[in-house]
C-alpha cells in the first residue's frame, strides 16, 4: 500500500503524513527522508533537481524539447522507486500520486485548507509574522505548482489527479487521517 500526499502549504501535511504512517504501521517518506536515502543509496546525483523539488532548468522550462519533457515525465517514478523500493509507505509530495498513478494499491490524496487557517498554522509552526507566513505560503504553493506541472504535465491540485481531496480546515488532523483510513478500508483492501 502506498499513500501519496500532495498538499497546499500550511495544511498540516507533515503531521497528517506522520500520523497516517504511524496508524498504518508503514514507513514515512518526507522531504528529509527522501533526500537522506537518495544520497545514501547513491542516486541523488541522477535526479538532484527532482529531490530538491526544483525543475531541472528553471530558465528553459517553458521551451524544453519534446525529448526532455519525456525524460522529465519519467523522473518521478524512477527517482521515487530508487528510494522507496517496494515498501508500504506514505510519500509526502514529490509527484508521488503521478508516479504511482494506476497502481492497484495506491491512494492519492490532495490536502487543501482555508487560506486564513493555513496562515495561522504557519505563523505558529515557524514563529513568523503574518506577512512572512503569507509570503512563505504563496511562494511554496507556486513552487509546488510549477514543479508538479514540469514533471507531470498536469495541474497540481486538480481533483481528477487524486483519489481524495480533503479540506483539512474542516476536519483537522485527526479527522483527515480518519477519512483517509476509512477510504483505504472501504475501497482499497
Secondary structure, 3 states (H helix, E strand, C coil): CEEEEEECCCCCHHHHHHHHHHHHCCEEECHHHHHHHHHHCCCHHHCHHHHCCCCCCCCCHHHCCHHHHHHHHHHHHHHHHHHHCCCCEEEECCCHHHHCCCCCCEEEEEEECCHHHHHHHHHHHHCCCHHHHHHHHHHHHHHHHHHHHHHHCCCCCCHHHCCEEEEHHHHHHHHHHHHHHHHHHHHHC
